Amino acid sequence: MILYIFSSIGMIFFLIFLYNYNISRKIVRKNLITNAENLTSLTVSKIENVLNSVQKIPQNFAKIIETSDYSKEELINLLYQMVNNNPEIYGAALAFEPYYYDSSQKYYSPYFYRHSDEVLFKYIGDEKYNYFMMDWYQIPKELNCPVWSEPYYDEGGGNAVMATYSVPLYTTLEGQRRFIGVVTANISLTWLQKIVSSIKIYETGYGFLISKNGTFVTHPRRDFIMNESIFSIAEARKDGRLREIGRAMISGGSGFVPFRGMFVEKQGWLAY
């Protein structure tokens, strides 16, 4: 009788424990999902707000150039103010078509950029730094619209890892709309890294950012940055699930999915 009674009580307590465990697990998982998704959305919004504000500056600058007749000195001063008055901008350039702005110069591109606490100036463009062939110049020219470049190391220009927003410039000549160059604004990836590295979720959570082609722009493993993509990691691991996640990320999707970490081979979750 005693064995029967205690066995029954034990079974009841076990069922209660199992029920409470499942309920608690669902609550913890729900809180985890909510926390991760909110933090992801908050970080995305923070970055997008800055990027949107950066975009408006060269867009407005382009309208000023196209509708006004500024001297060379006035344009350079406006470009300086563009960088000096906007701390989120690392650098800015006016890059013109060959011999357009100065008939004696194939390359003409004044450029201001930050170095330590100063805003420095130089002209960029020569046979070693042929900006006509660079993505930040060529793509907006071909597409006839403003674009963000993929992150790159700007050797010979700003000498930093950056992304560039380029707005094409036009003039009307003999009734025809003619492309004459671009105005650009650069953001330093160091700034993006600081924002994303500030993400902390519980003890082991971290954030990373990829470009529109899947390249790691920020990641706690610094050897991943600009050297690996989410697809190269998926290929090395033979991880089809990670490849699917990468495709969803670069297509603008969102979700909360099982994910195997990139530091240690432990199962976790990824909000994107």
Buried (B, 14 or more C-beta within 10 A) or exposed (E): EEEEEEEEEEEEEEEEEEEEEEEEEEEEEEEBEEBBBEBBEEBEEEBEEBBEEBBEBBBEBBEEBEEEEEEEEEBBEBBBBBBBEBEBBBBBBBBBBEEBBEEEBBBBBBBBBBEEEEBEEEEBBEEEBEBBEBBBBBBBBEEEEBBBBBBBEBEBBBEBBBBBBBBBBBEEEEEEEEBBBBBBBBBBBEBBBEBBBEBEBEEEBBBBBBBEEBBBBBBBEEEBBBEBBBBBBBEEBEBEEBBEBBBBBBEEEEEBEEBBBBEEEEEEBBBB
